[in-house]
Amino acid sequence: MPAADTTHTRVRAEWARARAAADPAEADELRRRREDLRTEYAGIMRSMA
């Protein structure tokens, strides 16, 4: 993975943690959306196998 992608991912994670500290309800929504995306991605990968 290129360094830029790693940095971008790290910065996004830090931003999400900062937002979570400010608004727990938003943090819960972000977690749900992340899990939905992981589930969707896993389904896509299974269908391509």
mmCIF entry with sequence, helices, sheets and N, C-alpha, C, O atoms, coordinates in Angstrom:
data_MODEL
# 
_entry.id   MODEL 
# 
_entity.id                         1 
_entity.type                       polymer 
_entity.pdbx_number_of_molecules   1 
# 
_entity_poly.entity_id                      1 
_entity_poly.type                           'polypeptide(L)' 
_entity_poly.nstd_linkage                   no 
_entity_poly.nstd_monomer                   no 
_entity_poly.pdbx_seq_one_letter_code       MPAADTTHTRVRAEWARARAAADPAEADELRRRREDLRTEYAGIMRSMA 
_entity_poly.pdbx_seq_one_letter_code_can   MPAADTTHTRVRAEWARARAAADPAEADELRRRREDLRTEYAGIMRSMA 
_entity_poly.pdbx_strand_id                 A 
# 
loop_
_entity_poly_seq.entity_id 
_entity_poly_seq.num 
_entity_poly_seq.mon_id 
_entity_poly_seq.hetero 
1 1  MET n 
1 2  PRO n 
1 3  ALA n 
1 4  ALA n 
1 5  ASP n 
1 6  THR n 
1 7  THR n 
1 8  HIS n 
1 9  THR n 
1 10 ARG n 
1 11 VAL n 
1 12 ARG n 
1 13 ALA n 
1 14 GLU n 
1 15 TRP n 
1 16 ALA n 
1 17 ARG n 
1 18 ALA n 
1 19 ARG n 
1 20 ALA n 
1 21 ALA n 
1 22 ALA n 
1 23 ASP n 
1 24 PRO n 
1 25 ALA n 
1 26 GLU n 
1 27 ALA n 
1 28 ASP n 
1 29 GLU n 
1 30 LEU n 
1 31 ARG n 
1 32 ARG n 
1 33 ARG n 
1 34 ARG n 
1 35 GLU n 
1 36 ASP n 
1 37 LEU n 
1 38 ARG n 
1 39 THR n 
1 40 GLU n 
1 41 TYR n 
1 42 ALA n 
1 43 GLY n 
1 44 ILE n 
1 45 MET n 
1 46 ARG n 
1 47 SER n 
1 48 MET n 
1 49 ALA n 
# 
_struct_asym.id          A 
_struct_asym.entity_id   1 
# 
loop_
_struct_conf.conf_type_id 
_struct_conf.id 
_struct_conf.pdbx_PDB_helix_id 
_struct_conf.beg_label_comp_id 
_struct_conf.beg_label_asym_id 
_struct_conf.beg_label_seq_id 
_struct_conf.pdbx_beg_PDB_ins_code 
_struct_conf.end_label_comp_id 
_struct_conf.end_label_asym_id 
_struct_conf.end_label_seq_id 
_struct_conf.pdbx_end_PDB_ins_code 
_struct_conf.beg_auth_comp_id 
_struct_conf.beg_auth_asym_id 
_struct_conf.beg_auth_seq_id 
_struct_conf.end_auth_comp_id 
_struct_conf.end_auth_asym_id 
_struct_conf.end_auth_seq_id 
_struct_conf.pdbx_PDB_helix_class 
_struct_conf.details 
_struct_conf.pdbx_PDB_helix_length 
HELX_P HELX_P1 AA1 ALA A 3  ? ALA A 22 ? ALA A 3  ALA A 22 1 ? 20 
HELX_P HELX_P2 AA2 PRO A 24 ? MET A 48 ? PRO A 24 MET A 48 1 ? 25 
# 
_struct_conf_type.id          HELX_P 
_struct_conf_type.criteria    ? 
_struct_conf_type.reference   ? 
# 
loop_
_atom_site.group_PDB 
_atom_site.id 
_atom_site.type_symbol 
_atom_site.label_atom_id 
_atom_site.label_alt_id 
_atom_site.label_comp_id 
_atom_site.label_asym_id 
_atom_site.label_entity_id 
_atom_site.label_seq_id 
_atom_site.pdbx_PDB_ins_code 
_atom_site.Cartn_x 
_atom_site.Cartn_y 
_atom_site.Cartn_z 
_atom_site.occupancy 
_atom_site.B_iso_or_equiv 
_atom_site.pdbx_formal_charge 
_atom_site.auth_seq_id 
_atom_site.auth_comp_id 
_atom_site.auth_asym_id 
_atom_site.auth_atom_id 
_atom_site.pdbx_PDB_model_num 
ATOM 1   N N  . MET A 1 1  ? 0.849   -1.183  0.000  1.00 0.00 ? 1  MET A N  1 
ATOM 2   C CA . MET A 1 1  ? 0.000   0.000   0.000  1.00 0.00 ? 1  MET A CA 1 
ATOM 3   C C  . MET A 1 1  ? 0.890   1.240   0.000  1.00 0.00 ? 1  MET A C  1 
ATOM 4   O O  . MET A 1 1  ? 1.824   1.330   0.798  1.00 0.00 ? 1  MET A O  1 
ATOM 5   N N  . PRO A 1 2  ? 0.615   2.188   -0.877 1.00 0.00 ? 2  PRO A N  1 
ATOM 6   C CA . PRO A 1 2  ? 1.436   3.407   -0.912 1.00 0.00 ? 2  PRO A CA 1 
ATOM 7   C C  . PRO A 1 2  ? 1.339   4.187   0.392  1.00 0.00 ? 2  PRO A C  1 
ATOM 8   O O  . PRO A 1 2  ? 0.329   4.127   1.093  1.00 0.00 ? 2  PRO A O  1 
ATOM 9   N N  . ALA A 1 3  ? 2.382   4.904   0.700  1.00 0.00 ? 3  ALA A N  1 
ATOM 10  C CA . ALA A 1 3  ? 2.412   5.675   1.942  1.00 0.00 ? 3  ALA A CA 1 
ATOM 11  C C  . ALA A 1 3  ? 1.255   6.664   2.017  1.00 0.00 ? 3  ALA A C  1 
ATOM 12  O O  . ALA A 1 3  ? 0.702   6.885   3.094  1.00 0.00 ? 3  ALA A O  1 
ATOM 13  N N  . ALA A 1 4  ? 0.885   7.255   0.897  1.00 0.00 ? 4  ALA A N  1 
ATOM 14  C CA . ALA A 1 4  ? -0.209  8.235   0.893  1.00 0.00 ? 4  ALA A CA 1 
ATOM 15  C C  . ALA A 1 4  ? -1.511  7.585   1.348  1.00 0.00 ? 4  ALA A C  1 
ATOM 16  O O  . ALA A 1 4  ? -2.269  8.182   2.112  1.00 0.00 ? 4  ALA A O  1 
ATOM 17  N N  . ASP A 1 5  ? -1.777  6.353   0.878  1.00 0.00 ? 5  ASP A N  1 
ATOM 18  C CA . ASP A 1 5  ? -2.992  5.659   1.282  1.00 0.00 ? 5  ASP A CA 1 
ATOM 19  C C  . ASP A 1 5  ? -2.971  5.371   2.781  1.00 0.00 ? 5  ASP A C  1 
ATOM 20  O O  . ASP A 1 5  ? -3.982  5.536   3.463  1.00 0.00 ? 5  ASP A O  1 
ATOM 21  N N  . THR A 1 6  ? -1.833  4.947   3.283  1.00 0.00 ? 6  THR A N  1 
ATOM 22  C CA . THR A 1 6  ? -1.710  4.653   4.709  1.00 0.00 ? 6  THR A CA 1 
ATOM 23  C C  . THR A 1 6  ? -1.941  5.920   5.529  1.00 0.00 ? 6  THR A C  1 
ATOM 24  O O  . THR A 1 6  ? -2.653  5.893   6.533  1.00 0.00 ? 6  THR A O  1 
ATOM 25  N N  . THR A 1 7  ? -1.345  7.014   5.105  1.00 0.00 ? 7  THR A N  1 
ATOM 26  C CA . THR A 1 7  ? -1.516  8.284   5.815  1.00 0.00 ? 7  THR A CA 1 
ATOM 27  C C  . THR A 1 7  ? -2.961  8.719   5.761  1.00 0.00 ? 7  THR A C  1 
ATOM 28  O O  . THR A 1 7  ? -3.515  9.157   6.769  1.00 0.00 ? 7  THR A O  1 
ATOM 29  N N  . HIS A 1 8  ? -3.578  8.606   4.603  1.00 0.00 ? 8  HIS A N  1 
ATOM 30  C CA . HIS A 1 8  ? -4.976  9.008   4.448  1.00 0.00 ? 8  HIS A CA 1 
ATOM 31  C C  . HIS A 1 8  ? -5.866  8.196   5.387  1.00 0.00 ? 8  HIS A C  1 
ATOM 32  O O  . HIS A 1 8  ? -6.747  8.744   6.049  1.00 0.00 ? 8  HIS A O  1 
ATOM 33  N N  . THR A 1 9  ? -5.629  6.894   5.438  1.00 0.00 ? 9  THR A N  1 
ATOM 34  C CA . THR A 1 9  ? -6.418  6.021   6.311  1.00 0.00 ? 9  THR A CA 1 
ATOM 35  C C  . THR A 1 9  ? -6.227  6.413   7.773  1.00 0.00 ? 9  THR A C  1 
ATOM 36  O O  . THR A 1 9  ? -7.188  6.472   8.540  1.00 0.00 ? 9  THR A O  1 
ATOM 37  N N  . ARG A 1 10 ? -4.982  6.679   8.148  1.00 0.00 ? 10 ARG A N  1 
ATOM 38  C CA . ARG A 1 10 ? -4.697  7.061   9.535  1.00 0.00 ? 10 ARG A CA 1 
ATOM 39  C C  . ARG A 1 10 ? -5.378  8.379   9.897  1.00 0.00 ? 10 ARG A C  1 
ATOM 40  O O  . ARG A 1 10 ? -5.954  8.515   10.976 1.00 0.00 ? 10 ARG A O  1 
ATOM 41  N N  . VAL A 1 11 ? -5.308  9.339   8.990  1.00 0.00 ? 11 VAL A N  1 
ATOM 42  C CA . VAL A 1 11 ? -5.924  10.643  9.253  1.00 0.00 ? 11 VAL A CA 1 
ATOM 43  C C  . VAL A 1 11 ? -7.439  10.502  9.374  1.00 0.00 ? 11 VAL A C  1 
ATOM 44  O O  . VAL A 1 11 ? -8.058  11.119  10.241 1.00 0.00 ? 11 VAL A O  1 
ATOM 45  N N  . ARG A 1 12 ? -8.031  9.690   8.506  1.00 0.00 ? 12 ARG A N  1 
ATOM 46  C CA . ARG A 1 12 ? -9.477  9.480   8.591  1.00 0.00 ? 12 ARG A CA 1 
ATOM 47  C C  . ARG A 1 12 ? -9.856  8.821   9.915  1.00 0.00 ? 12 ARG A C  1 
ATOM 48  O O  . ARG A 1 12 ? -10.872 9.170   10.518 1.00 0.00 ? 12 ARG A O  1 
ATOM 49  N N  . ALA A 1 13 ? -9.038  7.868   10.367 1.00 0.00 ? 13 ALA A N  1 
ATOM 50  C CA . ALA A 1 13 ? -9.314  7.205   11.639 1.00 0.00 ? 13 ALA A CA 1 
ATOM 51  C C  . ALA A 1 13 ? -9.205  8.188   12.798 1.00 0.00 ? 13 ALA A C  1 
ATOM 52  O O  . ALA A 1 13 ? -10.026 8.162   13.715 1.00 0.00 ? 13 ALA A O  1 
ATOM 53  N N  . GLU A 1 14 ? -8.205  9.046   12.763 1.00 0.00 ? 14 GLU A N  1 
ATOM 54  C CA . GLU A 1 14 ? -8.055  10.053  13.815 1.00 0.00 ? 14 GLU A CA 1 
ATOM 55  C C  . GLU A 1 14 ? -9.232  11.024  13.808 1.00 0.00 ? 14 GLU A C  1 
ATOM 56  O O  . GLU A 1 14 ? -9.732  11.408  14.866 1.00 0.00 ? 14 GLU A O  1 
ATOM 57  N N  . TRP A 1 15 ? -9.668  11.414  12.629 1.00 0.00 ? 15 TRP A N  1 
ATOM 58  C CA . TRP A 1 15 ? -10.814 12.315  12.511 1.00 0.00 ? 15 TRP A CA 1 
ATOM 59  C C  . TRP A 1 15 ? -12.064 11.651  13.086 1.00 0.00 ? 15 TRP A C  1 
ATOM 60  O O  . TRP A 1 15 ? -12.833 12.290  13.804 1.00 0.00 ? 15 TRP A O  1 
ATOM 61  N N  . ALA A 1 16 ? -12.267 10.370  12.773 1.00 0.00 ? 16 ALA A N  1 
ATOM 62  C CA . ALA A 1 16 ? -13.429 9.644   13.282 1.00 0.00 ? 16 ALA A CA 1 
ATOM 63  C C  . ALA A 1 16 ? -13.393 9.549   14.807 1.00 0.00 ? 16 ALA A C  1 
ATOM 64  O O  . ALA A 1 16 ? -14.425 9.676   15.466 1.00 0.00 ? 16 ALA A O  1 
ATOM 65  N N  . ARG A 1 17 ? -12.193 9.324   15.369 1.00 0.00 ? 17 ARG A N  1 
ATOM 66  C CA . ARG A 1 17 ? -12.095 9.262   16.834 1.00 0.00 ? 17 ARG A CA 1 
ATOM 67  C C  . ARG A 1 17 ? -12.417 10.610  17.462 1.00 0.00 ? 17 ARG A C  1 
ATOM 68  O O  . ARG A 1 17 ? -13.079 10.674  18.498 1.00 0.00 ? 17 ARG A O  1 
ATOM 69  N N  . ALA A 1 18 ? -11.954 11.678  16.842 1.00 0.00 ? 18 ALA A N  1 
ATOM 70  C CA . ALA A 1 18 ? -12.245 13.015  17.370 1.00 0.00 ? 18 ALA A CA 1 
ATOM 71  C C  . ALA A 1 18 ? -13.738 13.305  17.317 1.00 0.00 ? 18 ALA A C  1 
ATOM 72  O O  . ALA A 1 18 ? -14.301 13.866  18.257 1.00 0.00 ? 18 ALA A O  1 
ATOM 73  N N  . ARG A 1 19 ? -14.377 12.923  16.214 1.00 0.00 ? 19 ARG A N  1 
ATOM 74  C CA . ARG A 1 19 ? -15.817 13.131  16.091 1.00 0.00 ? 19 ARG A CA 1 
ATOM 75  C C  . ARG A 1 19 ? -16.568 12.283  17.124 1.00 0.00 ? 19 ARG A C  1 
ATOM 76  O O  . ARG A 1 19 ? -17.554 12.728  17.711 1.00 0.00 ? 19 ARG A O  1 
ATOM 77  N N  . ALA A 1 20 ? -16.084 11.055  17.334 1.00 0.00 ? 20 ALA A N  1 
ATOM 78  C CA . ALA A 1 20 ? -16.733 10.162  18.293 1.00 0.00 ? 20 ALA A CA 1 
ATOM 79  C C  . ALA A 1 20 ? -16.668 10.738  19.699 1.00 0.00 ? 20 ALA A C  1 
ATOM 80  O O  . ALA A 1 20 ? -17.621 10.621  20.470 1.00 0.00 ? 20 ALA A O  1 
ATOM 81  N N  . ALA A 1 21 ? -15.558 11.351  20.026 1.00 0.00 ? 21 ALA A N  1 
ATOM 82  C CA . ALA A 1 21 ? -15.418 11.942  21.353 1.00 0.00 ? 21 ALA A CA 1 
ATOM 83  C C  . ALA A 1 21 ? -16.390 13.103  21.527 1.00 0.00 ? 21 ALA A C  1 
ATOM 84  O O  . ALA A 1 21 ? -16.870 13.356  22.632 1.00 0.00 ? 21 ALA A O  1 
ATOM 85  N N  . ALA A 1 22 ? -16.680 13.810  20.430 1.00 0.00 ? 22 ALA A N  1 
ATOM 86  C CA . ALA A 1 22 ? -17.571 14.967  20.493 1.00 0.00 ? 22 ALA A CA 1 
ATOM 87  C C  . ALA A 1 22 ? -19.043 14.553  20.477 1.00 0.00 ? 22 ALA A C  1 
ATOM 88  O O  . ALA A 1 22 ? -19.870 15.236  21.080 1.00 0.00 ? 22 ALA A O  1 
ATOM 89  N N  . ASP A 1 23 ? -19.389 13.463  19.808 1.00 0.00 ? 23 ASP A N  1 
ATOM 90  C CA . ASP A 1 23 ? -20.796 13.078  19.641 1.00 0.00 ? 23 ASP A CA 1 
ATOM 91  C C  . ASP A 1 23 ? -20.933 11.559  19.605 1.00 0.00 ? 23 ASP A C  1 
ATOM 92  O O  . ASP A 1 23 ? -20.776 10.949  18.548 1.00 0.00 ? 23 ASP A O  1 
ATOM 93  N N  . PRO A 1 24 ? -21.226 10.943  20.754 1.00 0.00 ? 24 PRO A N  1 
ATOM 94  C CA . PRO A 1 24 ? -21.334 9.481   20.806 1.00 0.00 ? 24 PRO A CA 1 
ATOM 95  C C  . PRO A 1 24 ? -22.388 8.911   19.857 1.00 0.00 ? 24 PRO A C  1 
ATOM 96  O O  . PRO A 1 24 ? -22.199 7.822   19.315 1.00 0.00 ? 24 PRO A O  1 
ATOM 97  N N  . ALA A 1 25 ? -23.494 9.628   19.647 1.00 0.00 ? 25 ALA A N  1 
ATOM 98  C CA . ALA A 1 25 ? -24.529 9.127   18.736 1.00 0.00 ? 25 ALA A CA 1 
ATOM 99  C C  . ALA A 1 25 ? -23.993 9.059   17.307 1.00 0.00 ? 25 ALA A C  1 
ATOM 100 O O  . ALA A 1 25 ? -24.285 8.110   16.579 1.00 0.00 ? 25 ALA A O  1 
ATOM 101 N N  . GLU A 1 26 ? -23.219 10.048  16.911 1.00 0.00 ? 26 GLU A N  1 
ATOM 102 C CA . GLU A 1 26 ? -22.619 10.033  15.577 1.00 0.00 ? 26 GLU A CA 1 
ATOM 103 C C  . GLU A 1 26 ? -21.606 8.898   15.468 1.00 0.00 ? 26 GLU A C  1 
ATOM 104 O O  . GLU A 1 26 ? -21.493 8.261   14.421 1.00 0.00 ? 26 GLU A O  1 
ATOM 105 N N  . ALA A 1 27 ? -20.880 8.649   16.536 1.00 0.00 ? 27 ALA A N  1 
ATOM 106 C CA . ALA A 1 27 ? -19.910 7.549   16.531 1.00 0.00 ? 27 ALA A CA 1 
ATOM 107 C C  . ALA A 1 27 ? -20.628 6.218   16.305 1.00 0.00 ? 27 ALA A C  1 
ATOM 108 O O  . ALA A 1 27 ? -20.144 5.372   15.553 1.00 0.00 ? 27 ALA A O  1 
ATOM 109 N N  . ASP A 1 28 ? -21.777 6.031   16.953 1.00 0.00 ? 28 ASP A N  1 
ATOM 110 C CA . ASP A 1 28 ? -22.543 4.803   16.751 1.00 0.00 ? 28 ASP A CA 1 
ATOM 111 C C  . ASP A 1 28 ? -22.992 4.667   15.300 1.00 0.00 ? 28 ASP A C  1 
ATOM 112 O O  . ASP A 1 28 ? -22.937 3.581   14.724 1.00 0.00 ? 28 ASP A O  1 
ATOM 113 N N  . GLU A 1 29 ? -23.438 5.780   14.715 1.00 0.00 ? 29 GLU A N  1 
ATOM 114 C CA . GLU A 1 29 ? -23.863 5.749   13.316 1.00 0.00 ? 29 GLU A CA 1 
ATOM 115 C C  . GLU A 1 29 ? -22.692 5.417   12.397 1.00 0.00 ? 29 GLU A C  1 
ATOM 116 O O  . GLU A 1 29 ? -22.845 4.638   11.457 1.00 0.00 ? 29 GLU A O  1 
ATOM 117 N N  . LEU A 1 30 ? -21.529 5.998   12.658 1.00 0.00 ? 30 LEU A N  1 
ATOM 118 C CA . LEU A 1 30 ? -20.344 5.696   11.848 1.00 0.00 ? 30 LEU A CA 1 
ATOM 119 C C  . LEU A 1 30 ? -19.969 4.222   11.957 1.00 0.00 ? 30 LEU A C  1 
ATOM 120 O O  . LEU A 1 30 ? -19.596 3.603   10.961 1.00 0.00 ? 30 LEU A O  1 
ATOM 121 N N  . ARG A 1 31 ? -20.065 3.653   13.162 1.00 0.00 ? 31 ARG A N  1 
ATOM 122 C CA . ARG A 1 31 ? -19.768 2.224   13.339 1.00 0.00 ? 31 ARG A CA 1 
ATOM 123 C C  . ARG A 1 31 ? -20.746 1.365   12.544 1.00 0.00 ? 31 ARG A C  1 
ATOM 124 O O  . ARG A 1 31 ? -20.347 0.400   11.893 1.00 0.00 ? 31 ARG A O  1 
ATOM 125 N N  . ARG A 1 32 ? -22.029 1.722   12.601 1.00 0.00 ? 32 ARG A N  1 
ATOM 126 C CA . ARG A 1 32 ? -23.027 0.953   11.849 1.00 0.00 ? 32 ARG A CA 1 
ATOM 127 C C  . ARG A 1 32 ? -22.756 1.030   10.349 1.00 0.00 ? 32 ARG A C  1 
ATOM 128 O O  . ARG A 1 32 ? -22.825 0.019   9.651  1.00 0.00 ? 32 ARG A O  1 
ATOM 129 N N  . ARG A 1 33 ? -22.453 2.210   9.860  1.00 0.00 ? 33 ARG A N  1 
ATOM 130 C CA . ARG A 1 33 ? -22.173 2.374   8.429  1.00 0.00 ? 33 ARG A CA 1 
ATOM 131 C C  . ARG A 1 33 ? -20.939 1.592   8.025  1.00 0.00 ? 33 ARG A C  1 
ATOM 132 O O  . ARG A 1 33 ? -20.915 0.978   6.959  1.00 0.00 ? 33 ARG A O  1 
ATOM 133 N N  . ARG A 1 34 ? -19.903 1.607   8.872  1.00 0.00 ? 34 ARG A N  1 
ATOM 134 C CA . ARG A 1 34 ? -18.679 0.860   8.572  1.00 0.00 ? 34 ARG A CA 1 
ATOM 135 C C  . ARG A 1 34 ? -18.977 -0.639  8.498  1.00 0.00 ? 34 ARG A C  1 
ATOM 136 O O  . ARG A 1 34 ? -18.497 -1.325  7.597  1.00 0.00 ? 34 ARG A O  1 
ATOM 137 N N  . GLU A 1 35 ? -19.764 -1.141  9.441  1.00 0.00 ? 35 GLU A N  1 
ATOM 138 C CA . GLU A 1 35 ? -20.111 -2.558  9.427  1.00 0.00 ? 35 GLU A CA 1 
ATOM 139 C C  . GLU A 1 35 ? -20.948 -2.902  8.201  1.00 0.00 ? 35 GLU A C  1 
ATOM 140 O O  . GLU A 1 35 ? -20.757 -3.960  7.600  1.00 0.00 ? 35 GLU A O  1 
ATOM 141 N N  . ASP A 1 36 ? -21.874 -2.021  7.822  1.00 0.00 ? 36 ASP A N  1 
ATOM 142 C CA . ASP A 1 36 ? -22.678 -2.257  6.619  1.00 0.00 ? 36 ASP A CA 1 
ATOM 143 C C  . ASP A 1 36 ? -21.788 -2.346  5.388  1.00 0.00 ? 36 ASP A C  1 
ATOM 144 O O  . ASP A 1 36 ? -21.982 -3.212  4.535  1.00 0.00 ? 36 ASP A O  1 
ATOM 145 N N  . LEU A 1 37 ? -20.810 -1.448  5.297  1.00 0.00 ? 37 LEU A N  1 
ATOM 146 C CA . LEU A 1 37 ? -19.905 -1.456  4.155  1.00 0.00 ? 37 LEU A CA 1 
ATOM 147 C C  . LEU A 1 37 ? -19.036 -2.715  4.142  1.00 0.00 ? 37 LEU A C  1 
ATOM 148 O O  . LEU A 1 37 ? -18.788 -3.290  3.083  1.00 0.00 ? 37 LEU A O  1 
ATOM 149 N N  . ARG A 1 38 ? -18.577 -3.138  5.318  1.00 0.00 ? 38 ARG A N  1 
ATOM 150 C CA . ARG A 1 38 ? -17.776 -4.371  5.385  1.00 0.00 ? 38 ARG A CA 1 
ATOM 151 C C  . ARG A 1 38 ? -18.598 -5.567  4.933  1.00 0.00 ? 38 ARG A C  1 
ATOM 152 O O  . ARG A 1 38 ? -18.105 -6.427  4.204  1.00 0.00 ? 38 ARG A O  1 
ATOM 153 N N  . THR A 1 39 ? -19.856 -5.619  5.370  1.00 0.00 ? 39 THR A N  1 
ATOM 154 C CA . THR A 1 39 ? -20.731 -6.719  4.986  1.00 0.00 ? 39 THR A CA 1 
ATOM 155 C C  . THR A 1 39 ? -20.973 -6.710  3.481  1.00 0.00 ? 39 THR A C  1 
ATOM 156 O O  . THR A 1 39 ? -20.933 -7.755  2.832  1.00 0.00 ? 39 THR A O  1 
ATOM 157 N N  . GLU A 1 40 ? -21.226 -5.519  2.929  1.00 0.00 ? 40 GLU A N  1 
ATOM 158 C CA . GLU A 1 40 ? -21.450 -5.400  1.487  1.00 0.00 ? 40 GLU A CA 1 
ATOM 159 C C  . GLU A 1 40 ? -20.201 -5.813  0.710  1.00 0.00 ? 40 GLU A C  1 
ATOM 160 O O  . GLU A 1 40 ? -20.299 -6.541  -0.278 1.00 0.00 ? 40 GLU A O  1 
ATOM 161 N N  . TYR A 1 41 ? -19.045 -5.359  1.146  1.00 0.00 ? 41 TYR A N  1 
ATOM 162 C CA . TYR A 1 41 ? -17.785 -5.698  0.484  1.00 0.00 ? 41 TYR A CA 1 
ATOM 163 C C  . TYR A 1 41 ? -17.553 -7.211  0.525  1.00 0.00 ? 41 TYR A C  1 
ATOM 164 O O  . TYR A 1 41 ? -17.166 -7.814  -0.477 1.00 0.00 ? 41 TYR A O  1 
ATOM 165 N N  . ALA A 1 42 ? -17.789 -7.810  1.680  1.00 0.00 ? 42 ALA A N  1 
ATOM 166 C CA . ALA A 1 42 ? -17.593 -9.259  1.814  1.00 0.00 ? 42 ALA A CA 1 
ATOM 167 C C  . ALA A 1 42 ? -18.513 -10.004 0.850  1.00 0.00 ? 42 ALA A C  1 
ATOM 168 O O  . ALA A 1 42 ? -18.104 -10.990 0.238  1.00 0.00 ? 42 ALA A O  1 
ATOM 169 N N  . GLY A 1 43 ? -19.751 -9.537  0.711  1.00 0.00 ? 43 GLY A N  1 
ATOM 170 C CA . GLY A 1 43 ? -20.686 -10.162 -0.220 1.00 0.00 ? 43 GLY A CA 1 
ATOM 171 C C  . GLY A 1 43 ? -20.217 -10.046 -1.659 1.00 0.00 ? 43 GLY A C  1 
ATOM 172 O O  . GLY A 1 43 ? -20.328 -10.996 -2.433 1.00 0.00 ? 43 GLY A O  1 
ATOM 173 N N  . ILE A 1 44 ? -19.696 -8.885  -2.015 1.00 0.00 ? 44 ILE A N  1 
ATOM 174 C CA . ILE A 1 44 ? -19.183 -8.673  -3.372 1.00 0.00 ? 44 ILE A CA 1 
ATOM 175 C C  . ILE A 1 44 ? -18.001 -9.605  -3.634 1.00 0.00 ? 44 ILE A C  1 
ATOM 176 O O  . ILE A 1 44 ? -17.923 -10.238 -4.687 1.00 0.00 ? 44 ILE A O  1 
ATOM 177 N N  . MET A 1 45 ? -17.092 -9.685  -2.678 1.00 0.00 ? 45 MET A N  1 
ATOM 178 C CA . MET A 1 45 ? -15.916 -10.535 -2.859 1.00 0.00 ? 45 MET A CA 1 
ATOM 179 C C  . MET A 1 45 ? -16.327 -12.008 -2.977 1.00 0.00 ? 45 MET A C  1 
ATOM 180 O O  . MET A 1 45 ? -15.754 -12.748 -3.776 1.00 0.00 ? 45 MET A O  1 
ATOM 181 N N  . ARG A 1 46 ? -17.317 -12.432 -2.186 1.00 0.00 ? 46 ARG A N  1 
ATOM 182 C CA . ARG A 1 46 ? -17.786 -13.824 -2.281 1.00 0.00 ? 46 ARG A CA 1 
ATOM 183 C C  . ARG A 1 46 ? -18.404 -14.082 -3.651 1.00 0.00 ? 46 ARG A C  1 
ATOM 184 O O  . ARG A 1 46 ? -18.205 -15.147 -4.235 1.00 0.00 ? 46 ARG A O  1 
ATOM 185 N N  . SER A 1 47 ? -19.153 -13.103 -4.165 1.00 0.00 ? 47 SER A N  1 
ATOM 186 C CA . SER A 1 47 ? -19.811 -13.312 -5.459 1.00 0.00 ? 47 SER A CA 1 
ATOM 187 C C  . SER A 1 47 ? -18.804 -13.367 -6.603 1.00 0.00 ? 47 SER A C  1 
ATOM 188 O O  . SER A 1 47 ? -19.085 -13.947 -7.652 1.00 0.00 ? 47 SER A O  1 
ATOM 189 N N  . MET A 1 48 ? -17.645 -12.773 -6.407 1.00 0.00 ? 48 MET A N  1 
ATOM 190 C CA . MET A 1 48 ? -16.617 -12.776 -7.452 1.00 0.00 ? 48 MET A CA 1 
ATOM 191 C C  . MET A 1 48 ? -15.748 -14.033 -7.391 1.00 0.00 ? 48 MET A C  1 
ATOM 192 O O  . MET A 1 48 ? -15.030 -14.342 -8.342 1.00 0.00 ? 48 MET A O  1 
ATOM 193 N N  . ALA A 1 49 ? -15.815 -14.753 -6.275 1.00 0.00 ? 49 ALA A N  1 
ATOM 194 C CA . ALA A 1 49 ? -14.956 -15.934 -6.098 1.00 0.00 ? 49 ALA A CA 1 
ATOM 195 C C  . ALA A 1 49 ? -15.424 -17.108 -6.944 1.00 0.00 ? 49 ALA A C  1 
ATOM 196 O O  . ALA A 1 49 ? -14.813 -18.175 -6.911 1.00 0.00 ? 49 ALA A O  1 
# 
